[in-house]
């Protein structure tokens, strides 16, 4: 996974997606979009969307090599996502228009990753 290597000098540019919590550099979000959420967030090539749907403020890092078999991935609601580095907690919430779009158009229930809401089991 050398394509995911972030040099120490670039770590200040790390951001976490507010929907799936994957952690990548600003440049990767700009160039590639979010590997899990691009279908509905449209981050690729959109600095405004990156600024509003990702956060520089996050806690903890989890490296997932096989999210489908990881108990940590299930615990963090990451199973089904691509392998990579994820934050355990992401500060901030999606703008209301993005949240409405996700929930109405794509039928995805948004659960904030900042710890403000818990999943009802």
ChimeraX commands (.cxc) that place a marker at each C-alpha (Angstrom):
marker #1 position 0.00,0.00,0.00 radius 0.5
marker #1 position 2.82,2.39,-0.84 radius 0.5
marker #1 position 0.34,4.57,-2.76 radius 0.5
marker #1 position -1.15,5.47,0.63 radius 0.5
marker #1 position 2.16,6.54,2.16 radius 0.5
marker #1 position 2.13,10.09,3.53 radius 0.5
marker #1 position 5.48,11.75,4.12 radius 0.5
marker #1 position 5.85,13.41,7.54 radius 0.5
marker #1 position 5.95,16.86,5.92 radius 0.5
marker #1 position 2.56,16.18,4.30 radius 0.5
marker #1 position 0.75,15.02,7.45 radius 0.5
marker #1 position -0.55,18.52,8.15 radius 0.5
marker #1 position -2.67,18.19,4.98 radius 0.5
marker #1 position -4.53,15.10,6.15 radius 0.5
marker #1 position -8.32,15.25,6.20 radius 0.5
marker #1 position -11.02,12.75,7.14 radius 0.5
marker #1 position -14.28,12.21,5.27 radius 0.5
marker #1 position -17.25,13.07,7.49 radius 0.5
marker #1 position -19.31,10.19,6.09 radius 0.5
marker #1 position -16.93,7.21,6.03 radius 0.5
marker #1 position -13.97,8.68,8.03 radius 0.5
marker #1 position -11.25,7.62,5.56 radius 0.5
marker #1 position -8.11,9.72,6.04 radius 0.5
marker #1 position -6.25,11.04,3.00 radius 0.5
marker #1 position -4.41,14.19,2.00 radius 0.5
marker #1 position -6.31,17.15,0.61 radius 0.5
marker #1 position -4.58,16.55,-2.75 radius 0.5
marker #1 position -5.82,12.93,-2.93 radius 0.5
marker #1 position -9.39,13.99,-2.15 radius 0.5
marker #1 position -9.07,16.63,-4.89 radius 0.5
marker #1 position -7.51,14.26,-7.45 radius 0.5
marker #1 position -9.36,11.01,-6.70 radius 0.5
marker #1 position -12.35,11.89,-4.53 radius 0.5
marker #1 position -13.45,9.69,-1.65 radius 0.5
marker #1 position -13.08,6.00,-2.52 radius 0.5
marker #1 position -16.21,5.14,-0.50 radius 0.5
marker #1 position -18.46,8.17,-0.93 radius 0.5
marker #1 position -17.59,9.76,-4.28 radius 0.5
marker #1 position -20.90,8.65,-5.81 radius 0.5
marker #1 position -22.84,11.10,-3.64 radius 0.5
marker #1 position -20.28,13.56,-2.19 radius 0.5
marker #1 position -18.58,14.50,-5.50 radius 0.5
marker #1 position -15.31,15.60,-3.88 radius 0.5
marker #1 position -13.07,15.06,-6.90 radius 0.5
marker #1 position -11.98,18.42,-8.29 radius 0.5
marker #1 position -14.21,20.41,-5.91 radius 0.5
marker #1 position -12.31,22.37,-3.21 radius 0.5
marker #1 position -15.58,23.75,-1.75 radius 0.5
marker #1 position -17.04,20.27,-1.40 radius 0.5
marker #1 position -13.80,18.96,0.15 radius 0.5
marker #1 position -13.82,21.80,2.68 radius 0.5
marker #1 position -17.43,21.17,3.69 radius 0.5
marker #1 position -17.47,17.33,3.65 radius 0.5
marker #1 position -14.06,16.53,5.15 radius 0.5
marker #1 position -12.41,17.68,8.35 radius 0.5
marker #1 position -8.86,18.37,9.48 radius 0.5
marker #1 position -9.92,17.63,13.05 radius 0.5
marker #1 position -10.06,13.92,13.82 radius 0.5
marker #1 position -8.93,11.47,16.49 radius 0.5
marker #1 position -7.30,8.07,16.35 radius 0.5
marker #1 position -6.24,6.12,13.30 radius 0.5
marker #1 position -7.22,2.61,12.25 radius 0.5
marker #1 position -5.45,0.83,9.42 radius 0.5
marker #1 position -7.68,-1.70,7.70 radius 0.5
marker #1 position -6.15,-4.29,5.38 radius 0.5
marker #1 position -9.34,-6.37,5.06 radius 0.5
marker #1 position -12.41,-4.47,6.31 radius 0.5
marker #1 position -14.75,-7.41,5.63 radius 0.5
marker #1 position -12.97,-9.62,8.19 radius 0.5
marker #1 position -12.05,-7.04,10.82 radius 0.5
marker #1 position -13.99,-6.82,14.10 radius 0.5
marker #1 position -12.69,-3.24,14.45 radius 0.5
marker #1 position -14.21,-2.41,11.06 radius 0.5
marker #1 position -17.57,-3.78,12.21 radius 0.5
marker #1 position -17.32,-1.88,15.50 radius 0.5
marker #1 position -16.55,1.39,13.67 radius 0.5
marker #1 position -19.12,0.72,10.89 radius 0.5
marker #1 position -16.35,0.47,8.29 radius 0.5
marker #1 position -17.03,-3.04,6.98 radius 0.5
marker #1 position -17.85,-2.81,3.30 radius 0.5
marker #1 position -15.48,0.10,2.71 radius 0.5
marker #1 position -12.14,-0.02,0.88 radius 0.5
marker #1 position -8.94,-0.82,2.74 radius 0.5
marker #1 position -7.04,2.17,4.05 radius 0.5
marker #1 position -6.55,4.42,7.06 radius 0.5
marker #1 position -9.64,5.62,8.94 radius 0.5
marker #1 position -10.21,8.00,11.84 radius 0.5
marker #1 position -12.02,6.74,14.93 radius 0.5
marker #1 position -13.74,10.10,15.42 radius 0.5
marker #1 position -14.20,12.98,12.95 radius 0.5
marker #1 position -15.18,16.45,14.19 radius 0.5
marker #1 position -17.79,18.37,12.25 radius 0.5
marker #1 position -21.02,17.56,10.49 radius 0.5
marker #1 position -22.14,17.62,6.89 radius 0.5
marker #1 position -23.95,20.69,5.58 radius 0.5
marker #1 position -27.74,20.31,5.67 radius 0.5
marker #1 position -28.11,20.29,1.88 radius 0.5
marker #1 position -25.58,17.47,1.48 radius 0.5
marker #1 position -27.15,15.50,4.31 radius 0.5
marker #1 position -30.63,15.90,2.81 radius 0.5
marker #1 position -29.37,14.81,-0.60 radius 0.5
marker #1 position -27.72,11.70,0.83 radius 0.5
marker #1 position -30.77,10.69,2.83 radius 0.5
marker #1 position -33.43,11.45,0.20 radius 0.5
marker #1 position -31.74,10.64,-3.12 radius 0.5
marker #1 position -29.45,7.80,-2.06 radius 0.5
marker #1 position -31.45,6.40,0.88 radius 0.5
marker #1 position -28.38,6.47,3.14 radius 0.5
marker #1 position -28.88,7.18,6.83 radius 0.5
marker #1 position -26.16,9.63,7.88 radius 0.5
marker #1 position -24.71,8.97,11.32 radius 0.5
marker #1 position -22.20,11.67,12.35 radius 0.5
marker #1 position -18.74,10.33,13.13 radius 0.5
marker #1 position -18.10,12.94,15.81 radius 0.5
marker #1 position -19.77,10.95,18.59 radius 0.5
marker #1 position -22.80,13.27,18.80 radius 0.5
marker #1 position -25.24,10.55,17.73 radius 0.5
marker #1 position -25.23,6.85,18.41 radius 0.5
marker #1 position -26.64,4.09,16.27 radius 0.5
marker #1 position -29.84,2.60,17.60 radius 0.5
marker #1 position -29.53,-1.19,17.83 radius 0.5
marker link #1:1,2 radius 0.2
marker link #1:2,3 radius 0.2
marker link #1:3,4 radius 0.2
marker link #1:4,5 radius 0.2
marker link #1:5,6 radius 0.2
marker link #1:6,7 radius 0.2
marker link #1:7,8 radius 0.2
marker link #1:8,9 radius 0.2
marker link #1:9,10 radius 0.2
marker link #1:10,11 radius 0.2
marker link #1:11,12 radius 0.2
marker link #1:12,13 radius 0.2
marker link #1:13,14 radius 0.2
marker link #1:14,15 radius 0.2
marker link #1:15,16 radius 0.2
marker link #1:16,17 radius 0.2
marker link #1:17,18 radius 0.2
marker link #1:18,19 radius 0.2
marker link #1:19,20 radius 0.2
marker link #1:20,21 radius 0.2
marker link #1:21,22 radius 0.2
marker link #1:22,23 radius 0.2
marker link #1:23,24 radius 0.2
marker link #1:24,25 radius 0.2
marker link #1:25,26 radius 0.2
marker link #1:26,27 radius 0.2
marker link #1:27,28 radius 0.2
marker link #1:28,29 radius 0.2
marker link #1:29,30 radius 0.2
marker link #1:30,31 radius 0.2
marker link #1:31,32 radius 0.2
marker link #1:32,33 radius 0.2
marker link #1:33,34 radius 0.2
marker link #1:34,35 radius 0.2
marker link #1:35,36 radius 0.2
marker link #1:36,37 radius 0.2
marker link #1:37,38 radius 0.2
marker link #1:38,39 radius 0.2
marker link #1:39,40 radius 0.2
marker link #1:40,41 radius 0.2
marker link #1:41,42 radius 0.2
marker link #1:42,43 radius 0.2
marker link #1:43,44 radius 0.2
marker link #1:44,45 radius 0.2
marker link #1:45,46 radius 0.2
marker link #1:46,47 radius 0.2
marker link #1:47,48 radius 0.2
marker link #1:48,49 radius 0.2
marker link #1:49,50 radius 0.2
marker link #1:50,51 radius 0.2
marker link #1:51,52 radius 0.2
marker link #1:52,53 radius 0.2
marker link #1:53,54 radius 0.2
marker link #1:54,55 radius 0.2
marker link #1:55,56 radius 0.2
marker link #1:56,57 radius 0.2
marker link #1:57,58 radius 0.2
marker link #1:58,59 radius 0.2
marker link #1:59,60 radius 0.2
marker link #1:60,61 radius 0.2
marker link #1:61,62 radius 0.2
marker link #1:62,63 radius 0.2
marker link #1:63,64 radius 0.2
marker link #1:64,65 radius 0.2
marker link #1:65,66 radius 0.2
marker link #1:66,67 radius 0.2
marker link #1:67,68 radius 0.2
marker link #1:68,69 radius 0.2
marker link #1:69,70 radius 0.2
marker link #1:70,71 radius 0.2
marker link #1:71,72 radius 0.2
marker link #1:72,73 radius 0.2
marker link #1:73,74 radius 0.2
marker link #1:74,75 radius 0.2
marker link #1:75,76 radius 0.2
marker link #1:76,77 radius 0.2
marker link #1:77,78 radius 0.2
marker link #1:78,79 radius 0.2
marker link #1:79,80 radius 0.2
marker link #1:80,81 radius 0.2
marker link #1:81,82 radius 0.2
marker link #1:82,83 radius 0.2
marker link #1:83,84 radius 0.2
marker link #1:84,85 radius 0.2
marker link #1:85,86 radius 0.2
marker link #1:86,87 radius 0.2
marker link #1:87,88 radius 0.2
marker link #1:88,89 radius 0.2
marker link #1:89,90 radius 0.2
marker link #1:90,91 radius 0.2
marker link #1:91,92 radius 0.2
marker link #1:92,93 radius 0.2
marker link #1:93,94 radius 0.2
marker link #1:94,95 radius 0.2
marker link #1:95,96 radius 0.2
marker link #1:96,97 radius 0.2
marker link #1:97,98 radius 0.2
marker link #1:98,99 radius 0.2
marker link #1:99,100 radius 0.2
marker link #1:100,101 radius 0.2
marker link #1:101,102 radius 0.2
marker link #1:102,103 radius 0.2
marker link #1:103,104 radius 0.2
marker link #1:104,105 radius 0.2
marker link #1:105,106 radius 0.2
marker link #1:106,107 radius 0.2
marker link #1:107,108 radius 0.2
marker link #1:108,109 radius 0.2
marker link #1:109,110 radius 0.2
marker link #1:110,111 radius 0.2
marker link #1:111,112 radius 0.2
marker link #1:112,113 radius 0.2
marker link #1:113,114 radius 0.2
marker link #1:114,115 radius 0.2
marker link #1:115,116 radius 0.2
marker link #1:116,117 radius 0.2
marker link #1:117,118 radius 0.2
marker link #1:118,119 radius 0.2
marker link #1:119,120 radius 0.2
marker link #1:120,121 radius 0.2
view
